């Protein structure tokens, strides 16, 4: 029986679903390729055919794992929210000794660093036109996990004064800075990654000082 090339590693198999080991390798390769395409050219660069071509597999192989393009995007978004939640959780854990400032600075840097490390995924995580969370329950769960860590930070910082307004202020700060650095004018301002990292650190520390030195303003 004629065989067809299925995965980028050069192994061959008969048409149909690959063996378990090859399946795990190819699925991971397809996701890594998709992430790279998003980083390089944005959502418009990602198609099922191009993912297959870049991964070195048949054009039909991606459909063994992902129903369509949006299903790939949904998996990347889910992974993105899970990773963001993990990093925010580590930052929040630094407040166990009662040091809210350390947690606030660490969380801010964790959020921005995530956006800079995975710009392609970050750009689509909050865009329902790219990935409809109502179609993918796992995305909703992962997004809620990241939001829960933001709400936790809000309580750490503001204690009894924590409310939805304070949470929005914290989120707007880190998300806005991330957007400025990923696609905005700040993306061109720094001549080295270290200079950019120093700026992110300085902004996080100044913001923490401002937040913790002023009482919450209420009408």
N, C-alpha and C positions, 0 to 999 in steps of 0.2 A: 504494500500500500504506500502511495506517495506521502511523504511527510512534509509539513510546512514549518517554517521557522516561527517560533512563538515569542521568544523573549530575547532581550538585549544581550543576555549572557552567552548566546550562541547555541543553546540546547534546542533540540527539536522534539516535537511531539505530534501525535495525530490530532486532527481537528477535534475540538471539544475542550472541555475544561482541563487545565494542566494538573500535574501532580501537586500535592500539598506544599512541598518545599518550593517548587517553582512558582506556585500561586502566590505565596507570601512574598517572594522576591519581586515578582512582576508587579504586584499591587503596590508595594512600597516604591518601586521605580516609577510607576505611573504617577503617583502622588508627588514624588520629588521632582519629576519632570514638569508637572503642572505648576508646582510652586515656582520653579525657575522661570517658566513662561510668564507667569503673573509678574514676577519681579522685573523681567526684561521688557515686556511689552504691554502689560496690563491685561484686563479681561479679554480685550479684542484679539489678543495673540493666542488665546487658548481655544482649541477645538479638539474634538476627539481624534480626528485624523492627524493633526499636528502632534498631539501627545504621543500617539502611536509611532509616528515617524521618528520623533526625538528619542523615544524609549527603545527604538529598534525592534519593534514587534509588529505583527500583522495589524491591519486596520481594524479588524474585528476583535482583537484581543482585549482592548479596554472594556468592551461591553460585557465581558465575563464578570467584571467587578463593579462597573458603574453603569447605571441605566442610560445616563445622558451626561452632557456637559455640566448641567447644574448639580448633578449628583456628585461629581468630582469637586465642584466648588463648595458644596455643602460639607463634604468631609474635611476639606482644608479649613473651612470656617470653624467647624467643630473642634478640630485640633488646635486652631488658633485660640479659641476661647478657653479651652482646657489649659493650654500653656500659660496664657495670660493670668488665669485664676491661680495657677500654681505659683507664679512669680509674685503676685500680689499677696498670696497667703504667706509666703516666706517673709515678705516685708512686714506684714501685719504681726507676724509672730515675734518680731523684734521689739514689740511694745509690751511683752509679757512682764518686763521689769518696770512698767509704768512710764516708759520713755516714748511719749506720743510723737515727739519731734523726729526721733530716729525712724519710726515707722512711716511718718508722712514723707520724709525725704526719700527713704528707700522705695516706697510705693510709687512715688512720682518717677524716680529713675527707672524702676522696673517697667512701668507702662511705656515710657518713651523708648527705652532700650528695645523692648519687644517690637514696637512699630518700626524702628530703624533696622532691626535684624530681619524682619519679615515684611517688607513694605508692600509686596504684592498681595499677601493675605490680609494685611491690615486695611488696605484700601477697600476690600469687599466685605469685611466683617460686619459693617453697619449699613449695608446697602441691600434692602430686600429685593430690589430689582435684579440683583446678581444672584442672590440666594434667598428664596422665600422661606423664612423660618417656620411658617405654618405647614409647609410641605415636609419639613424634616424635624421631627420632634427632638432628635438628639442635639440639633443646633440650639433649640430653645433651652434645653437642659444645660448645655455648656455655657450659653450666654447668661443664664440665671446664676450659674456658679461664679462667673466672673463678677457679675453685679453684686452678688452676696458679699464678696470680698471688699468691694468698694463701700458697701453699706457698713461693713465691719470697721473699715478704716474711719468712716464718718463718726461712728460711735467712739472709737479710740481717741479721736482728735477732739470732738465736741461734747462728748459725754451726754449729759441730759439735754443739751441744746441741739443735739443732732436731729435733723429733720430733712425733708426732701430738698429744700432749698440749699442747705449746706452740702448735701451729697452732689447736687448739680454743679455747685461751685468747684468742688474737688475734681469732678469728672471733666468739666469744661477746661480746667487748667491743664490737666495732663493730656487730654485729647487734642486740645487746641495747639499745644506746644508740639505734639507729635505730628500733626498735620503741617505745621509750619516747617518742620524739619524734613519731612518726607517729600512733600510736593510744593511747599511754599517758598518764600524768599530766603528763609533761613537755610534751606538746602544748599544754597550757593555761597553762604557767608563764610564758611570755615575752610581753612586750607589743609586740615588734617583731621582724621578721626579723633585724635586726642584733644584737639582744640574744641571739637564739637562736644565730646564727652565732658570736658571741663565746663562748658557753657551749660549743659544739661544739669550738672551737679550744682553749679552756682544758682541757677534759676530755682531748682528744687529747694535749696537751702533758704534762699531769700523768700520764697513763697511760704515755707514753713514758719519763718520768723513773723511774716505778716499775719498769717492765720492765727498763730498761737499768742500773739501779743495784743490782739484786739478782741473784745467781746463781740458776740454775735449781734448784729443790728436787727432789731425787730420793730415793726410798725407800732 
